[in-house]
Amino acid sequence: MSGQSAHTQAKSPGGSGGGHQAHSADDIRAHVKVYMMVFGALAVLTVVTVAASYLDVPLAPAIAIALVIAAVKASLVALFFMHLKGEVRAILWTLVLTGIFFVALMVIPFSWYLDGPLGDGPPAAAAAAERGHH
């Protein structure tokens, strides 16, 4: 490394840093602007949350309003501060697998329920046998 450290080469435009370019001042300003806009949106949504708590609405709509505001705030944090905005494919696969596991875990107890006292399965046969002994 002719007088330059690996760290300096990785940041320099001509270095062998895997194609990463040094960020220009305009790039940094653009990122800071986005972060500040998200921060502003989170602050406004926090004020909206407090204002919504003073609304005289029944419990169910109040919970729905609070959950919608919280979901929007959580989405902003995840997309921008956790840098998930560019990870659409990974998130999609995670959601698909979550859905598959959810369905599987709901089918197992539901199939047991269908096989119970109202069905023809072993629990129903055991219940019938028990009724016959008494």
ZADRENDO-392293 format. One record per residue (C-alpha): x, y, z; residue number from 1. Coordinates in steps of 0.5 Angstrom, whole numbers. Layout:
N
+-------+-------+-------+-----+
|    px |    py |    pz | num |
+-------+-------+-------+-----+
|     X |     Y |     Z | NUM |
...
+-------+-------+-------+-----+
// end
This chain:
134
+-------+-------+-------+-----+
|    px |    py |    pz | num |
+-------+-------+-------+-----+
|     0 |     0 |     0 |   1 |
|     4 |     6 |    -3 |   2 |
|     4 |    11 |     3 |   3 |
|    -4 |    10 |     4 |   4 |
|    -8 |     6 |     9 |   5 |
|   -13 |     1 |     7 |   6 |
|   -18 |     6 |    11 |   7 |
|   -16 |    12 |     6 |   8 |
|   -16 |     8 |     0 |   9 |
|   -23 |     5 |     2 |  10 |
|   -26 |    12 |     2 |  11 |
|   -22 |    15 |    -4 |  12 |
|   -26 |    15 |   -11 |  13 |
|   -20 |    11 |   -14 |  14 |
|   -18 |     7 |    -8 |  15 |
|   -20 |    -1 |    -8 |  16 |
|   -26 |     0 |    -3 |  17 |
|   -30 |    -5 |    -6 |  18 |
|   -34 |     1 |   -11 |  19 |
|   -36 |     5 |    -5 |  20 |
|   -35 |    13 |    -7 |  21 |
|   -33 |    18 |    -2 |  22 |
|   -40 |    22 |     0 |  23 |
|   -40 |    29 |    -2 |  24 |
|   -42 |    34 |     2 |  25 |
|   -49 |    35 |    -2 |  26 |
|   -50 |    27 |    -1 |  27 |
|   -49 |    28 |     7 |  28 |
|   -54 |    34 |     7 |  29 |
|   -59 |    30 |     3 |  30 |
|   -59 |    25 |     8 |  31 |
|   -59 |    30 |    14 |  32 |
|   -65 |    33 |    11 |  33 |
|   -69 |    26 |    10 |  34 |
|   -67 |    25 |    17 |  35 |
|   -69 |    32 |    20 |  36 |
|   -76 |    31 |    16 |  37 |
|   -77 |    24 |    19 |  38 |
|   -75 |    27 |    26 |  39 |
|   -80 |    33 |    24 |  40 |
|   -86 |    28 |    22 |  41 |
|   -85 |    23 |    29 |  42 |
|   -85 |    30 |    33 |  43 |
|   -92 |    32 |    29 |  44 |
|   -94 |    25 |    30 |  45 |
|   -93 |    25 |    38 |  46 |
|   -97 |    31 |    38 |  47 |
|  -102 |    28 |    34 |  48 |
|  -102 |    22 |    39 |  49 |
|  -103 |    27 |    45 |  50 |
|  -108 |    30 |    42 |  51 |
|  -112 |    24 |    40 |  52 |
|  -112 |    22 |    48 |  53 |
|  -116 |    28 |    49 |  54 |
|  -121 |    26 |    44 |  55 |
|  -128 |    24 |    47 |  56 |
|  -129 |    17 |    43 |  57 |
|  -131 |    10 |    45 |  58 |
|  -125 |     5 |    47 |  59 |
|  -125 |     1 |    41 |  60 |
|  -124 |     7 |    36 |  61 |
|  -119 |    10 |    41 |  62 |
|  -115 |     4 |    41 |  63 |
|  -115 |     4 |    33 |  64 |
|  -113 |    11 |    32 |  65 |
|  -107 |    10 |    37 |  66 |
|  -105 |     3 |    33 |  67 |
|  -105 |     7 |    27 |  68 |
|  -101 |    13 |    29 |  69 |
|   -96 |     8 |    33 |  70 |
|   -96 |     4 |    26 |  71 |
|   -94 |    10 |    22 |  72 |
|   -89 |    12 |    27 |  73 |
|   -86 |     5 |    27 |  74 |
|   -86 |     5 |    20 |  75 |
|   -82 |    11 |    19 |  76 |
|   -77 |     9 |    24 |  77 |
|   -76 |     2 |    21 |  78 |
|   -75 |     5 |    14 |  79 |
|   -71 |    11 |    15 |  80 |
|   -67 |    10 |    21 |  81 |
|   -66 |     2 |    21 |  82 |
|   -65 |     3 |    13 |  83 |
|   -70 |    -2 |    11 |  84 |
|   -72 |     2 |     6 |  85 |
|   -68 |    -1 |     1 |  86 |
|   -69 |    -8 |     4 |  87 |
|   -76 |   -10 |     0 |  88 |
|   -74 |   -17 |    -2 |  89 |
|   -72 |   -19 |     5 |  90 |
|   -78 |   -16 |     8 |  91 |
|   -82 |   -19 |     3 |  92 |
|   -79 |   -26 |     4 |  93 |
|   -80 |   -25 |    12 |  94 |
|   -87 |   -23 |    11 |  95 |
|   -89 |   -29 |     7 |  96 |
|   -85 |   -34 |    12 |  97 |
|   -89 |   -31 |    18 |  98 |
|   -95 |   -32 |    14 |  99 |
|   -94 |   -39 |    13 | 100 |
|   -92 |   -41 |    20 | 101 |
|   -98 |   -37 |    22 | 102 |
|  -103 |   -41 |    18 | 103 |
|   -99 |   -48 |    20 | 104 |
|   -99 |   -46 |    27 | 105 |
|  -107 |   -44 |    27 | 106 |
|  -108 |   -50 |    23 | 107 |
|  -106 |   -55 |    28 | 108 |
|  -110 |   -53 |    34 | 109 |
|  -116 |   -52 |    29 | 110 |
|  -115 |   -59 |    27 | 111 |
|  -115 |   -62 |    34 | 112 |
|  -122 |   -58 |    35 | 113 |
|  -125 |   -61 |    29 | 114 |
|  -123 |   -68 |    31 | 115 |
|  -126 |   -66 |    38 | 116 |
|  -133 |   -68 |    41 | 117 |
|  -137 |   -66 |    35 | 118 |
|  -132 |   -70 |    30 | 119 |
|  -131 |   -77 |    29 | 120 |
|  -124 |   -77 |    32 | 121 |
|  -121 |   -80 |    38 | 122 |
|  -123 |   -75 |    43 | 123 |
|  -130 |   -76 |    41 | 124 |
|  -130 |   -84 |    41 | 125 |
|  -127 |   -83 |    48 | 126 |
|  -132 |   -79 |    50 | 127 |
|  -137 |   -83 |    47 | 128 |
|  -134 |   -89 |    51 | 129 |
|  -134 |   -86 |    57 | 130 |
|  -141 |   -84 |    57 | 131 |
|  -143 |   -91 |    55 | 132 |
|  -139 |   -93 |    62 | 133 |
|  -144 |   -89 |    66 | 134 |
+-------+-------+-------+-----+
// end
